[in-house]
Amino acid sequence: MRNKQPNIMIAGAGSIGFFIGGLLQHAGHKVNFLTRNRMIEKISKHGLILTAYTGLDVSIPTNKLDMTEKPEELSKADIILVTVKSSATEEMAKLILEHAKPDIIIISLQNGISNSKLLQNKLPNHKVLAGMVPFNVAQMDGARFHMGTSGNIIIEADKENTASILNSITLPFEASNDIKSVQSGKLLINLNNALNALSGLPLLEQLNDRAWRNVMAAQMAEAHNIMKRAGMTPKPPSPVPASFIPHILRLPT
């Protein structure tokens, strides 16, 4: 990293992007947000408010935020954190290829296990790192973004030690030499997203229902077996080994 204080661009800022970018700015980084006009209007009206179950409460006034709809602003970035949904990855790669400098670091902070590979394929002359965000962020009233679960952001280890550059007390980053296992572990947990949508219940209420947990346990066990046959060793964002989680889910409430 040439600059001691890199310019960071959140590419496709939504709930996760504004939460991460806001805390990076709170920690002293220079941050720009590439986002949609509706997000700019909402945050311009209320300011950016970041809260968490831990008691975190950070407010950043509008005049301190650098938000834009213009992809040309990608040219300012030394580090780009990609936070778009998987379906928009290819489109974002095209914008980065057109506007960003070649000697930068691009980090995929998206769900799934193939987005970083897609970015690297589309951006062969750029450095792309895979990453995993373990916590969920919900957009609440106004422009408040609330982190409801725990965990440190994990990114692929590199010689620049990018994780240490981004790391702070309020937003810990860790480096991993086995990012594929980290991503597949998060994928196991994310399998519940579809079940949660089908249940129509708030997550906590769904997880307190043993019948829904049994379904979740069954699909996680099946997925774990498939990963095992494929030679994958999933490491979920919890201290519990992946093979134990289905057993725990089946226990009485």
N, C-alpha and C positions, 0 to 999 in steps of 0.2 A: 504494500500500500504506500503510494508516494506521499499522500497527505496525512499528516498526523490527525487532522480533523476532517474526515471525508464528508462529502456531500452525499446524503442518503435520499433516494427517491423511493417512495412507496408506490409501486405501479399497480393501479387498480384498487385504490383504497376504499374498503367497505368497513364492516365492523371490526374484523381482525386487523386490517391495515391501519385504521385510525387509532386503534388501541395501541398497537405496537409502535407505530410512528410517533404517537403522542408521548409515550413513555420514553422513547429514544430522545425526543426533543427535550423532554423534562430532565433527562440525564445530561443534557448539554450538547447534543449533536445538532448539526444543521440538517433539517428534514424538509423535503418537499412532498406534497401529496398529489399524485395524478389520479383524479377521480371524476365522477359524473357531476353535472351541474346541480342536480337535486341535492346531492350531499353538500356541495359548496353552499347552496342557499340555506340549508338547514343549519349547518354549523356556523355560518356567518351570522345567523339570527341568534343563536344560543351560546356560541362559544363551544369549545371541546371540553367535555367533562368525562373523566376516566375514574371508574370506581371498581372495587373488587370485594369479594367475600372476606378478605383479610382486613378490611378497614381502609384500604387505599382510597384516597380521594384527591384527585389532581384536576385542576382547572387551567386551561390554556385559553386566553382571550383571543378573539378573532384576529386582532391586529398583530398577533405573534405567529399566526399560521400562514404558511405559503402553500395555497391550494390552486390547482389549475386543471383545466380540461385539455390543455394543449400538449400533445405528445412531443412536440419540439423541445419541451422542457427536460426531456430525458437526457438531452445533451449535457446538462449540468452535473449529472450524477457520477459519483465514483463507486457507489454501491447501489444496486437496484434490488429491492425486496419485492418479489412478485407475489401478490396476494389475490389475484383474480381467481374466479372459479375455473375448474379444469377445462370446461368447454371454451373458455376464452384464452387459453394458453397460447395457441398458435397465433391468434390475432395479436397478442401482446408481444410475442417473439418478433413478428413482422415490424411492429412499431419500434422495438429496441434496435433491430437491425438497421432500420432507416435513420434513427435519430441519435442513438447512444454512441459514446466513444468506444473504441475497441478494447482498450486496456482497463476494463472495469471488472468488478465482481458482481455477478448476478446470483441471487439466492432465491430458490423456490420455497416459499412458506405456504404451500398448498397441500390440501389433503390428497391422498392417493400415493402411488409409488412410481408413476411414469412421467410426471410433469417435468421434472428436472431433465430427464433423458430427452423429452421432446424439445425443451428449450435448447439443450446442447446440440441436438441434431439441426435445429434451425439457425443456431448461432455458433457455428464451428470455430470461429475466431475469437470467441468470448470465453471467459471462465465462468462456468455455471456450477453452483453448489446446491446440493439437495438439503432440505431442512424439514423440521417437524415442529408444529405448534401443538402442545398437548392440551391446552386449556380452551374452553369455549368462551365466546364473547357475545353478549346479547345487546342489541340496541334498545335502549329504554326510552323514557320520556325525553322530549327535546332532542338534544345531541349528546346524551349520556350513554357511554358504552361500558358495560359491566362484565367483568370477568367472574365466572361462576365456579370454575374448577381450578385445580392447581397444576403445577409442573413448570419446568424450565424449557425454553426453546432450545432445540438441539439442531446443529447444522454440521454438515460434512467438514471434517478437519482439513485444513490447508496450510501451506507453508507460511502464509501471511498471518496465520492465527486470527482469522476474521472474527471468530467467536469472542475472543478476548477484547477486540476493538469495540464490539457492540455491547458487551456485557455491562450490566449495572446492578445496583442493589434492588431497584424496583422492577427490573426486567432482566433476569438472569439468562445468559446464553451459555451453552455448553458445546464443545466440539466432540464429534464421534468419528472413530475410524471404521465403524460398521453401521453406516447410516441406513443401509437397506434393511437391516434387522429392526432398526428403530421405526422406519416407515411402515414395515409390514405389521409391527406390533400396534401401531396407531390404527392401521386398517382394520385389524381385528375388533378394536373398540368401536370404530365407526360403523361396523356392521349393524349396530343397534339403531342407527339413524332412520333406516327404512322402517324398522319395527316401531319406533317411537312415532313416526308419522302415521302408520297404520292404526296404532292404538288410539290416537287422538288425545292422549293424556300428557300432562306436563311430565318432564323426565323423571323427577323425583317420585311422582305418583306411580308412574309406570314401573320404576325399579323397586317400589314397595309392593308390587303385585307379583306373587310367586309364579303365577301362570305365565306372565309375560317374560319373567326371568328364565323360565324353563325353555321357552322358545329361543331366547337370546343365547342361552347356554348351548342349545343344540346346533345353532348355526355357527357359533364360535368354535365348537369342537370340530365340526365338519371342515371349516376353513383352516383350522390349525392342522388337521390331518393332511389336507391338500398341500399346505405350505411345507409340511415336513417331508412329504414325498417329493416335492420340488427342490429339496435341499435348503429351504429357508428356515431361519431360526428367529421367529418374531420376538421382539423385546417391547412389550407394551409399556406405556408411560405410567407404570405403577410398580411398587416393589414386589408384586406377586408375579411369579412366572406364568407365561401364557397358558401352559397346560393345566394350571390350577384354577384359572378363572371360571371355567364352566362348572367345576365342582362347587365353588363358592356360591355361584349364582343359584344353584339348585338347593341350597340350604334353606331352612325355614326363615321367614322374615324376622 
